Amino acid sequence: GAEEPGMEAEAQELPLGCGGAGGSPAAGRCPEGEERREPSQASVSNGGDEDSGRELVELKVIWNKNKYDVKFCLDSTGAELKQKIHSLTGLPPAMQKVMFKGLLPEEKTLREIKVTNGAKIMVVGSTINDVLAVNTPKEAAQQEVKAEENKKEPLCRQKQHRKVLDKGKPDDVMPSVKGVQERLPTVPLSGMYNKSGGKVRLTFKLEQDQLWIGTKERTEKLPMGSIKNVVSEPIEGHEDYHMMAFQLGPTEASYYWVYWVPTQYVDAIKDTVLGKWQYF
């Protein structure tokens, strides 16, 4: 009789799949001498064609909460294993710390260090992209948090300043006049402390456009133009005196701190150092 539609196509497909649904019992068997072929599956466990005929060992590579089942040649070195890990994770060998009973030696083979089937290989390290994408924003965020904390906390309460302020007001400090702004005196401002707790005096050499910072040991002669900024804050409990810093460089370490500056001279000092002569 006439063949049913599709039977010819089905007959052609059966040998490829070794049996299909709905066929005769014979259709489910492979030809004699042939093994049933299973669909291939992608896996990272293959060691590659170069490992054919060589003794392999099954490893569990663990990195960044990811697990990889790997078959690797037992006579390959630790350095070659790092290259394999690089192909799996994208982590450059130079940035890998591979652990198996301690740090994995690069020059020895897996056989020499007695790696056995099922051994766990721990990998520590971050890719360059991870470092740029995660660590840099994290560091920046930490710096911002620290800056915000410093803004919220008055300068005079910070530990670095307390060790000076806790000494109390110097006996020979110049008297202050609260609520008044005065020109700079013709004599040096004296009787103040610096960050190390030593006595310091400020002399403003307007004709030379310099600020002289004098201590018992020496006198620093600073051009006004080298001072990038001046910051100040009243001292809690002694608001008629200020703590003041002259910024001599880009970092916080470059600030030169002076304590117990009479309040009536604070604005005049800022205007003089920063070149705002109109105050006078």
C-alpha positions as CSV (number, residue, x, y, z in Angstrom):
1,G,0.0,0.0,0.0
2,A,1.0,3.7,-0.1
3,E,3.5,4.8,2.5
4,E,2.4,7.1,5.2
5,P,3.7,10.7,5.0
6,G,6.9,11.2,7.1
7,M,7.9,7.5,7.2
8,E,10.8,8.0,4.9
9,A,12.1,10.9,6.8
10,E,11.8,9.0,10.1
11,A,13.7,6.0,8.7
12,Q,16.5,8.3,7.7
13,E,16.8,9.9,11.2
14,L,16.8,6.8,13.3
15,P,20.4,5.7,12.7
16,L,21.6,9.2,13.8
17,G,19.8,9.1,17.2
18,C,20.1,5.4,17.8
19,G,16.3,5.0,18.4
20,G,13.4,7.3,18.5
21,A,10.1,7.4,20.2
22,G,7.2,5.5,18.6
23,G,9.4,3.2,16.5
24,S,9.6,-0.6,16.4
25,P,11.6,-2.4,19.1
26,A,14.4,-2.7,16.5
27,A,14.4,1.0,16.1
28,G,15.6,1.5,19.7
29,R,18.7,-0.6,19.1
30,C,22.0,0.5,17.6
31,P,23.5,-1.5,14.8
32,E,25.5,-4.5,16.0
33,G,29.0,-3.5,17.0
34,E,28.2,0.1,17.6
35,E,27.7,1.8,21.0
36,R,24.8,4.0,21.8
37,R,25.9,7.7,21.4
38,E,24.8,10.1,24.2
39,P,24.3,13.8,23.5
40,S,27.6,15.7,24.2
41,Q,27.6,18.1,27.2
42,A,29.8,21.1,27.6
43,S,32.0,20.8,30.7
44,V,35.0,22.4,32.2
45,S,36.2,19.0,33.5
46,N,37.9,18.1,30.2
47,G,41.7,18.5,30.4
48,G,42.0,19.0,26.7
49,D,43.2,16.9,23.8
50,E,46.8,17.4,25.0
51,D,46.0,15.1,28.0
52,S,45.0,12.1,25.8
53,G,46.9,9.0,27.0
54,R,48.2,10.8,30.1
55,E,47.2,10.0,33.7
56,L,44.6,12.5,34.9
57,V,43.5,13.5,38.3
58,E,40.1,14.9,39.2
59,L,40.3,18.2,41.1
60,K,37.8,20.6,42.7
61,V,39.0,24.1,42.1
62,I,37.3,26.6,44.4
63,W,37.6,30.4,43.7
64,N,35.4,33.3,44.7
65,K,32.5,31.0,45.8
66,N,32.6,29.2,42.5
67,K,33.5,25.5,42.1
68,Y,35.0,23.9,39.0
69,D,35.4,20.2,38.4
70,V,38.7,19.8,36.5
71,K,40.5,16.8,35.1
72,F,44.2,17.6,34.9
73,C,47.4,15.8,34.0
74,L,49.1,14.4,37.2
75,D,52.5,15.1,35.7
76,S,51.8,18.8,35.0
77,T,53.4,21.5,37.2
78,G,51.8,24.0,39.5
79,A,52.6,26.7,37.0
80,E,50.6,24.8,34.3
81,L,47.7,24.4,36.7
82,K,47.7,28.2,37.2
83,Q,47.4,28.6,33.4
84,K,44.4,26.2,33.5
85,I,42.8,28.2,36.3
86,H,43.4,31.3,34.3
87,S,41.4,29.8,31.4
88,L,38.5,28.9,33.8
89,T,38.3,32.1,35.9
90,G,40.1,34.9,34.0
91,L,42.4,35.4,37.0
92,P,45.9,36.0,35.8
93,P,48.5,33.5,37.1
94,A,50.5,36.4,38.7
95,M,47.5,37.4,40.8
96,Q,46.6,33.8,41.9
97,K,47.4,32.3,45.3
98,V,46.8,28.6,44.9
99,M,46.5,26.5,48.0
100,F,46.9,22.7,48.5
101,K,48.3,21.7,51.9
102,G,49.9,25.2,51.9
103,L,51.0,27.3,49.0
104,L,51.2,25.3,45.7
105,P,54.8,25.2,44.4
106,E,54.9,26.2,40.8
107,E,57.9,24.1,39.8
108,K,56.7,20.8,41.2
109,T,54.2,18.4,39.5
110,L,50.9,17.4,41.0
111,R,52.3,13.9,41.4
112,E,55.3,15.1,43.4
113,I,53.1,17.0,45.9
114,K,50.8,13.9,46.2
115,V,47.6,15.4,44.7
116,T,44.9,12.6,44.6
117,N,41.5,12.3,43.0
118,G,38.9,14.6,44.6
119,A,41.5,17.0,46.0
120,K,40.3,20.5,46.7
121,I,42.4,23.3,45.2
122,M,41.7,26.7,46.8
123,V,42.4,29.8,44.8
124,V,42.6,33.3,46.2
125,G,42.8,36.5,44.1
126,S,40.9,39.2,42.3
127,T,40.9,40.1,38.6
128,I,42.1,43.5,37.5
129,N,38.5,44.4,36.7
130,D,37.4,43.4,40.2
131,V,40.0,45.6,41.7
132,L,39.0,48.6,39.6
133,A,35.2,48.0,39.9
134,V,35.0,47.2,43.6
135,N,38.0,48.3,45.6
136,T,38.5,51.8,44.2
137,P,34.9,52.9,44.9
138,K,35.1,51.2,48.3
139,E,38.2,53.1,49.2
140,A,36.6,56.3,48.0
141,A,33.5,55.6,50.0
142,Q,35.6,55.0,53.1
143,Q,37.4,58.3,52.6
144,E,34.1,60.1,52.2
145,V,32.7,58.6,55.3
146,K,35.8,59.6,57.2
147,A,35.5,63.2,55.9
148,E,31.9,63.3,56.9
149,E,32.7,62.1,60.4
150,N,35.4,64.8,60.7
151,K,32.9,67.4,59.6
152,K,30.3,66.4,62.1
153,E,32.9,66.2,65.0
154,P,34.3,69.6,66.0
155,L,38.1,69.8,65.4
156,C,38.8,70.5,69.1
157,R,37.3,67.2,70.0
158,Q,39.4,65.1,67.7
159,K,42.2,63.1,69.4
160,Q,45.0,64.7,67.5
161,H,44.1,68.1,68.8
162,R,42.9,67.2,72.3
163,K,46.5,66.3,73.4
164,V,47.4,69.9,72.8
165,L,44.3,71.6,74.1
166,D,44.2,69.5,77.2
167,K,47.3,71.3,78.3
168,G,45.1,74.3,78.9
169,K,45.4,77.9,77.8
170,P,49.0,79.2,77.9
171,D,49.7,81.7,80.7
172,D,51.5,84.1,78.3
173,V,48.9,84.0,75.5
174,M,47.8,87.4,74.1
175,P,44.5,88.6,75.5
176,S,41.4,88.1,73.3
177,V,38.5,90.5,72.6
178,K,35.3,88.5,71.7
179,G,33.0,89.9,69.1
180,V,35.5,92.4,67.7
181,Q,37.6,92.3,64.5
182,E,41.0,94.1,64.7
183,R,43.9,94.7,62.3
184,L,47.0,92.7,62.8
185,P,49.2,94.1,65.5
186,T,52.6,95.5,64.7
187,V,54.2,93.0,67.0
188,P,54.3,89.2,66.5
189,L,51.3,87.1,67.8
190,S,52.9,85.1,70.5
191,G,52.2,82.7,73.4
192,M,50.4,80.1,71.3
193,Y,51.0,76.3,70.9
194,N,51.8,74.3,67.8
195,K,50.8,70.7,67.2
196,S,53.7,69.3,69.2
197,G,52.8,71.5,72.1
198,G,55.7,73.8,71.7
199,K,55.4,77.6,71.9
200,V,55.0,79.4,68.5
201,R,54.7,83.0,67.3
202,L,53.4,84.4,64.0
203,T,55.0,87.4,62.4
204,F,53.4,88.9,59.3
205,K,56.1,90.5,57.1
206,L,53.8,92.4,54.7
207,E,56.6,94.3,53.0
208,Q,58.2,90.9,52.1
209,D,54.8,89.1,51.5
210,Q,55.9,86.5,54.0
211,L,54.6,84.7,57.1
212,W,57.3,83.9,59.7
213,I,56.5,80.9,61.9
214,G,58.9,81.0,64.8
215,T,59.6,78.4,67.5
216,K,62.3,78.0,70.1
217,E,64.4,75.9,67.6
218,R,64.0,77.9,64.3
219,T,61.9,80.3,62.2
220,E,60.2,79.2,59.0
221,K,59.8,82.0,56.4
222,L,56.9,81.1,54.2
223,P,55.8,83.1,51.1
224,M,52.2,84.1,51.4
225,G,51.6,82.5,48.0
226,S,52.7,79.1,49.2
227,I,49.8,78.9,51.7
228,K,46.9,77.3,49.9
229,N,44.2,77.9,52.5
230,V,43.6,78.8,56.2
231,V,41.0,77.0,58.4
232,S,40.0,77.9,61.9
233,E,37.5,76.9,64.5
234,P,36.6,78.3,68.0
235,I,37.8,76.2,70.9
236,E,34.9,74.8,72.9
237,G,34.6,76.4,76.3
238,H,37.0,79.1,75.2
239,E,35.2,80.6,72.1
240,D,37.3,83.8,72.4
241,Y,40.2,81.8,71.1
242,H,40.6,79.7,67.9
243,M,42.6,76.8,66.6
244,M,44.0,77.6,63.1
245,A,45.8,75.7,60.4
246,F,47.8,76.9,57.4
247,Q,47.6,74.5,54.5
248,L,51.1,74.2,53.0
249,G,50.5,71.2,50.7
250,P,47.8,68.9,49.2
251,T,47.5,66.5,52.1
252,E,46.2,66.7,55.6
253,A,49.8,66.1,56.9
254,S,50.8,69.4,55.3
255,Y,48.6,71.5,57.7
256,Y,50.5,73.6,60.2
257,W,48.3,73.9,63.3
258,V,48.4,76.8,65.8
259,Y,46.3,76.8,69.0
260,W,44.9,79.7,71.1
261,V,44.8,82.4,68.4
262,P,42.9,85.5,69.8
263,T,39.5,85.7,68.0
264,Q,39.8,89.4,67.1
265,Y,42.8,88.6,64.7
266,V,41.3,85.5,63.0
267,D,39.7,87.3,60.0
268,A,42.7,89.6,59.6
269,I,45.0,86.6,59.4
270,K,42.9,84.9,56.8
271,D,42.6,88.1,54.7
272,T,46.3,88.8,54.9
273,V,47.5,85.3,54.0
274,L,45.0,84.8,51.2
275,G,45.6,88.2,49.7
276,K,42.3,89.9,50.6
277,W,43.7,93.2,51.3
278,Q,40.4,95.0,51.0
279,Y,39.8,94.1,54.7
280,F,42.1,96.9,55.6
